[in-house]
């Protein structure tokens, strides 16, 4: 699976909306960090569209986790976490940090298994170096955006695990 920087992702989404076929054109050039950072702050709709288009629910689950495992607040009481191939490779190979382009999608469920929201971590080079370059987003069940970008609550909580690249889910034993 190909992973794009936020600005490139936005270009692809806009091309698809204009009737162009993004698969026929070569991928856009990698944007400069400044462009990537600026685009990331305005891109929650493009990221959600990318996740839907790439059928993230077909991605591998976080290693060692299945569907509807026990969660804690502020996420749902039941969780399912999907990772793109880039993130999976880094996790299973024991990388200290995930590479840019890594995406983790945590589906949040109520105690009765009702889907409530999806929380997303998207690694963007140079985006927020103090917080591991993670772009955070929370999409409600109807697809609306509750939070995105440099979300202080996410960075503060996940910051307790800087040594694990801000990942709260325990890594599988090696």
Phi and psi restraints in degrees (value plus and minus 20) as a CYANA .aco file:
   2 UNK   PHI    -105.5   -65.5
   2 UNK   PSI     117.2   157.2
   3 UNK   PHI    -136.2   -96.2
   3 UNK   PSI     115.5   155.5
   4 UNK   PHI    -134.5   -94.5
   4 UNK   PSI     131.9   171.9
   5 UNK   PHI     -88.4   -48.4
   5 UNK   PSI     139.6   179.6
   6 UNK   PHI     -74.0   -34.0
   6 UNK   PSI     -64.4   -24.4
   7 UNK   PHI     -84.9   -44.9
   7 UNK   PSI     -60.1   -20.1
   8 UNK   PHI     -87.1   -47.1
   8 UNK   PSI     -59.1   -19.1
   9 UNK   PHI     -81.2   -41.2
   9 UNK   PSI     -62.9   -22.9
  10 UNK   PHI     -81.8   -41.8
  10 UNK   PSI     -61.1   -21.1
  11 UNK   PHI     -81.2   -41.2
  11 UNK   PSI     -63.8   -23.8
  12 UNK   PHI     -84.5   -44.5
  12 UNK   PSI     -62.4   -22.4
  13 UNK   PHI     -83.8   -43.8
  13 UNK   PSI     -63.9   -23.9
  14 UNK   PHI     -85.1   -45.1
  14 UNK   PSI     -57.3   -17.3
  15 UNK   PHI     -84.3   -44.3
  15 UNK   PSI     -61.0   -21.0
  16 UNK   PHI     -85.1   -45.1
  16 UNK   PSI     -57.9   -17.9
  17 UNK   PHI     -90.0   -50.0
  17 UNK   PSI     -45.3    -5.3
  18 UNK   PHI    -109.1   -69.1
  18 UNK   PSI     -15.8    24.2
  19 UNK   PHI      74.8   114.8
  19 UNK   PSI     -27.8    12.2
  20 UNK   PHI     -93.4   -53.4
  20 UNK   PSI     137.6   177.6
  21 UNK   PHI    -124.1   -84.1
  21 UNK   PSI      85.4   125.4
  22 UNK   PHI     -83.1   -43.1
  22 UNK   PSI     -44.2    -4.2
  23 UNK   PHI     -93.0   -53.0
  23 UNK   PSI     -42.5    -2.5
  24 UNK   PHI    -103.0   -63.0
  24 UNK   PSI     -49.3    -9.3
  25 UNK   PHI    -109.3   -69.3
  25 UNK   PSI     131.3   171.3
  26 UNK   PHI     -85.6   -45.6
  26 UNK   PSI     134.4   174.4
  27 UNK   PHI     -82.2   -42.2
  27 UNK   PSI     128.9   168.9
  28 UNK   PHI     -84.4   -44.4
  28 UNK   PSI     136.1   176.1
  29 UNK   PHI     -84.3   -44.3
  29 UNK   PSI     133.5   173.5
  30 UNK   PHI     -81.2   -41.2
  30 UNK   PSI     110.4   150.4
  31 UNK   PHI     -96.6   -56.6
  31 UNK   PSI     137.4   177.4
  32 UNK   PHI     -85.6   -45.6
  32 UNK   PSI     133.9   173.9
  33 UNK   PHI     -73.8   -33.8
  33 UNK   PSI     -62.1   -22.1
  34 UNK   PHI     -79.8   -39.8
  34 UNK   PSI     -60.9   -20.9
  35 UNK   PHI     -87.6   -47.6
  35 UNK   PSI     -60.2   -20.2
  36 UNK   PHI     -83.0   -43.0
  36 UNK   PSI     -65.9   -25.9
  37 UNK   PHI     -83.7   -43.7
  37 UNK   PSI     -65.5   -25.5
  38 UNK   PHI     -82.5   -42.5
  38 UNK   PSI     -63.4   -23.4
  39 UNK   PHI     -87.2   -47.2
  39 UNK   PSI     -56.8   -16.8
  40 UNK   PHI     -80.8   -40.8
  40 UNK   PSI     -55.3   -15.3
  41 UNK   PHI     -91.4   -51.4
  41 UNK   PSI     -34.7     5.3
  42 UNK   PHI    -139.0   -99.0
  42 UNK   PSI      -1.6    38.4
  43 UNK   PHI    -132.8   -92.8
  43 UNK   PSI      -2.1    37.9
  44 UNK   PHI     -78.1   -38.1
  44 UNK   PSI     -56.0   -16.0
  45 UNK   PHI     -87.8   -47.8
  45 UNK   PSI     -60.6   -20.6
  46 UNK   PHI     -86.4   -46.4
  46 UNK   PSI     -59.4   -19.4
  47 UNK   PHI     -84.8   -44.8
  47 UNK   PSI     -64.8   -24.8
  48 UNK   PHI     -82.4   -42.4
  48 UNK   PSI     -61.5   -21.5
  49 UNK   PHI     -81.8   -41.8
  49 UNK   PSI     -61.5   -21.5
  50 UNK   PHI     -81.4   -41.4
  50 UNK   PSI     -64.2   -24.2
  51 UNK   PHI     -82.6   -42.6
  51 UNK   PSI     -61.3   -21.3
  52 UNK   PHI     -87.7   -47.7
  52 UNK   PSI     -64.4   -24.4
  53 UNK   PHI     -85.3   -45.3
  53 UNK   PSI     -55.7   -15.7
  54 UNK   PHI    -106.2   -66.2
  54 UNK   PSI     -15.1    24.9
  55 UNK   PHI      30.8    70.8
  55 UNK   PSI      39.8    79.8
  56 UNK   PHI     -74.2   -34.2
  56 UNK   PSI     -44.5    -4.5
  57 UNK   PHI     -88.4   -48.4
  57 UNK   PSI     -30.2     9.8
  58 UNK   PHI    -114.6   -74.6
  58 UNK   PSI     -25.2    14.8
  59 UNK   PHI     -88.8   -48.8
  59 UNK   PSI     141.1   181.1
  60 UNK   PHI     -84.0   -44.0
  60 UNK   PSI     132.0   172.0
  61 UNK   PHI    -102.2   -62.2
  61 UNK   PSI     138.3   178.3
  62 UNK   PHI     -73.7   -33.7
  62 UNK   PSI     111.1   151.1
  63 UNK   PHI     -72.4   -32.4
  63 UNK   PSI     111.8   151.8
  64 UNK   PHI      65.4   105.4
  64 UNK   PSI     -21.1    18.9
  65 UNK   PHI    -139.4   -99.4
  65 UNK   PSI     123.6   163.6
  66 UNK   PHI    -129.7   -89.7
  66 UNK   PSI    -174.7  -134.7
  67 UNK   PHI    -106.9   -66.9
  67 UNK   PSI     123.1   163.1
  68 UNK   PHI      33.5    73.5
  68 UNK   PSI      31.2    71.2
  69 UNK   PHI    -102.4   -62.4
  69 UNK   PSI     141.6   181.6
  70 UNK   PHI     -86.2   -46.2
  70 UNK   PSI     111.7   151.7
  71 UNK   PHI    -139.0   -99.0
  71 UNK   PSI    -199.2  -159.2
  72 UNK   PHI    -157.0  -117.0
  72 UNK   PSI     141.1   181.1
  73 UNK   PHI     -87.7   -47.7
  73 UNK   PSI     126.0   166.0
  74 UNK   PHI    -107.8   -67.8
  74 UNK   PSI     -17.9    22.1
  75 UNK   PHI    -103.4   -63.4
  75 UNK   PSI    -199.7  -159.7
  76 UNK   PHI     -90.1   -50.1
  76 UNK   PSI     148.3   188.3
  77 UNK   PHI     -94.9   -54.9
  77 UNK   PSI     -38.8     1.2
  78 UNK   PHI    -150.0  -110.0
  78 UNK   PSI     121.5   161.5
  79 UNK   PHI    -156.0  -116.0
  79 UNK   PSI     132.0   172.0
  80 UNK   PHI    -155.8  -115.8
  80 UNK   PSI     104.7   144.7
  81 UNK   PHI    -136.1   -96.1
  81 UNK   PSI     104.1   144.1
  82 UNK   PHI    -125.8   -85.8
  82 UNK   PSI     127.3   167.3
  83 UNK   PHI    -151.1  -111.1
  83 UNK   PSI     123.3   163.3
  84 UNK   PHI     -95.0   -55.0
  84 UNK   PSI     149.3   189.3
  85 UNK   PHI     -81.7   -41.7
  85 UNK   PSI     -56.8   -16.8
  86 UNK   PHI     -80.2   -40.2
  86 UNK   PSI     -66.3   -26.3
  87 UNK   PHI     -86.7   -46.7
  87 UNK   PSI     -63.2   -23.2
  88 UNK   PHI     -79.5   -39.5
  88 UNK   PSI     -65.6   -25.6
  89 UNK   PHI     -79.7   -39.7
  89 UNK   PSI     -63.7   -23.7
  90 UNK   PHI     -85.5   -45.5
  90 UNK   PSI     -63.0   -23.0
  91 UNK   PHI     -84.9   -44.9
  91 UNK   PSI     -67.7   -27.7
  92 UNK   PHI     -92.6   -52.6
  92 UNK   PSI     -41.9    -1.9
  93 UNK   PHI    -112.6   -72.6
  93 UNK   PSI     -15.5    24.5
  94 UNK   PHI      55.3    95.3
  94 UNK   PSI       4.8    44.8
  95 UNK   PHI     -81.8   -41.8
  95 UNK   PSI     123.1   163.1
  96 UNK   PHI     -90.9   -50.9
  96 UNK   PSI     -52.3   -12.3
  97 UNK   PHI    -156.1  -116.1
  97 UNK   PSI     132.4   172.4
  98 UNK   PHI    -102.5   -62.5
  98 UNK   PSI     126.0   166.0
  99 UNK   PHI     -96.5   -56.5
  99 UNK   PSI     140.8   180.8
 100 UNK   PHI     -76.1   -36.1
 100 UNK   PSI     120.9   160.9
 101 UNK   PHI      77.6   117.6
 101 UNK   PSI     -30.5     9.5
 102 UNK   PHI     -87.5   -47.5
 102 UNK   PSI     117.8   157.8
 103 UNK   PHI    -152.7  -112.7
 103 UNK   PSI     112.7   152.7
 104 UNK   PHI    -142.0  -102.0
 104 UNK   PSI     110.1   150.1
 105 UNK   PHI    -139.5   -99.5
 105 UNK   PSI      96.7   136.7
 106 UNK   PHI    -126.7   -86.7
 106 UNK   PSI      91.8   131.8
 107 UNK   PHI    -101.7   -61.7
 107 UNK   PSI     111.9   151.9
 108 UNK   PHI    -127.3   -87.3
 108 UNK   PSI     107.4   147.4
 109 UNK   PHI    -142.4  -102.4
 109 UNK   PSI     130.6   170.6
 110 UNK   PHI     -94.5   -54.5
 110 UNK   PSI     146.8   186.8
 111 UNK   PHI     -76.3   -36.3
 111 UNK   PSI     -46.9    -6.9
 112 UNK   PHI    -109.6   -69.6
 112 UNK   PSI      -5.8    34.2
 113 UNK   PHI      53.8    93.8
 113 UNK   PSI      -4.9    35.1
 114 UNK   PHI     -97.5   -57.5
 114 UNK   PSI     108.2   148.2
 115 UNK   PHI     -85.1   -45.1
 115 UNK   PSI     109.9   149.9
 116 UNK   PHI    -133.6   -93.6
 116 UNK   PSI     -61.0   -21.0
 117 UNK   PHI    -188.8  -148.8
 117 UNK   PSI     150.0   190.0
 118 UNK   PHI    -147.2  -107.2
 118 UNK   PSI     110.8   150.8
 119 UNK   PHI    -130.3   -90.3
 119 UNK   PSI     117.5   157.5
 120 UNK   PHI    -146.6  -106.6
 120 UNK   PSI     118.1   158.1
 121 UNK   PHI    -136.1   -96.1
 121 UNK   PSI     105.1   145.1
 122 UNK   PHI    -148.8  -108.8
 122 UNK   PSI      98.5   138.5
 123 UNK   PHI    -102.9   -62.9
 123 UNK   PSI     100.9   140.9
 124 UNK   PHI    -147.2  -107.2
 124 UNK   PSI      96.0   136.0
 125 UNK   PHI     -74.3   -34.3
 125 UNK   PSI     106.7   146.7
 126 UNK   PHI      57.6    97.6
 126 UNK   PSI     -16.4    23.6
 127 UNK   PHI     -90.7   -50.7
 127 UNK   PSI     -70.6   -30.6
 128 UNK   PHI    -174.3  -134.3
 128 UNK   PSI      57.6    97.6
 129 UNK   PHI     -78.0   -38.0
 129 UNK   PSI     -51.6   -11.6
 130 UNK   PHI     -85.6   -45.6
 130 UNK   PSI     -42.3    -2.3
 131 UNK   PHI    -143.8  -103.8
 131 UNK   PSI      20.9    60.9
 132 UNK   PHI      50.1    90.1
 132 UNK   PSI      -7.4    32.6
 133 UNK   PHI      43.9    83.9
 133 UNK   PSI       6.7    46.7
 134 UNK   PHI    -108.0   -68.0
 134 UNK   PSI     113.9   153.9
 135 UNK   PHI    -120.0   -80.0
 135 UNK   PSI     106.7   146.7
 136 UNK   PHI    -128.2   -88.2
 136 UNK   PSI     125.7   165.7
 137 UNK   PHI    -171.4  -131.4
 137 UNK   PSI     126.8   166.8
 138 UNK   PHI    -149.9  -109.9
 138 UNK   PSI     102.2   142.2
 139 UNK   PHI    -132.0   -92.0
 139 UNK   PSI     106.2   146.2
 140 UNK   PHI     -94.6   -54.6
 140 UNK   PSI     151.3   191.3
 141 UNK   PHI     -76.7   -36.7
 141 UNK   PSI     -51.1   -11.1
 142 UNK   PHI    -105.9   -65.9
 142 UNK   PSI     -16.3    23.7
 143 UNK   PHI      70.0   110.0
 143 UNK   PSI     -26.1    13.9
 144 UNK   PHI     -90.6   -50.6
 144 UNK   PSI     134.5   174.5
 145 UNK   PHI    -113.6   -73.6
 145 UNK   PSI     102.7   142.7
 146 UNK   PHI    -112.1   -72.1
 146 UNK   PSI     -55.2   -15.2
 147 UNK   PHI    -176.4  -136.4
 147 UNK   PSI     129.9   169.9
 148 UNK   PHI    -183.4  -143.4
 148 UNK   PSI     137.2   177.2
 149 UNK   PHI      73.9   113.9
 149 UNK   PSI    -152.5  -112.5
 150 UNK   PHI    -108.5   -68.5
 150 UNK   PSI      58.0    98.0
 151 UNK   PHI    -103.9   -63.9
 151 UNK   PSI      91.2   131.2
 152 UNK   PHI     -77.4   -37.4
 152 UNK   PSI     -62.3   -22.3
 153 UNK   PHI     -81.8   -41.8
 153 UNK   PSI     -61.9   -21.9
 154 UNK   PHI     -85.4   -45.4
 154 UNK   PSI     -69.8   -29.8
 155 UNK   PHI     -82.6   -42.6
 155 UNK   PSI     -59.3   -19.3
 156 UNK   PHI     -86.1   -46.1
 156 UNK   PSI     -68.0   -28.0
 157 UNK   PHI     -86.4   -46.4
 157 UNK   PSI     -71.2   -31.2
 158 UNK   PHI     -88.1   -48.1
 158 UNK   PSI     -43.2    -3.2
 159 UNK   PHI     -80.4   -40.4
 159 UNK   PSI     -39.7     0.3
 160 UNK   PHI     -83.9   -43.9
 160 UNK   PSI     -37.5     2.5
 161 UNK   PHI    -138.6   -98.6
 161 UNK   PSI      22.8    62.8
 162 UNK   PHI     -76.3   -36.3
 162 UNK   PSI     -56.7   -16.7
 163 UNK   PHI     -85.0   -45.0
 163 UNK   PSI     -38.5     1.5
 164 UNK   PHI    -131.5   -91.5
 164 UNK   PSI      10.2    50.2
 165 UNK   PHI      37.1    77.1
 165 UNK   PSI      18.9    58.9
 166 UNK   PHI      50.2    90.2
 166 UNK   PSI      -8.6    31.4
 167 UNK   PHI    -103.5   -63.5
 167 UNK   PSI     109.2   149.2
 168 UNK   PHI    -109.8   -69.8
 168 UNK   PSI     -50.9   -10.9
 169 UNK   PHI     -90.1   -50.1
 169 UNK   PSI     108.8   148.8
 170 UNK   PHI     -80.7   -40.7
 170 UNK   PSI     118.0   158.0
 171 UNK   PHI     -95.4   -55.4
 171 UNK   PSI     127.1   167.1
 172 UNK   PHI     -85.0   -45.0
 172 UNK   PSI     129.7   169.7
 173 UNK   PHI     -82.9   -42.9
 173 UNK   PSI     125.9   165.9
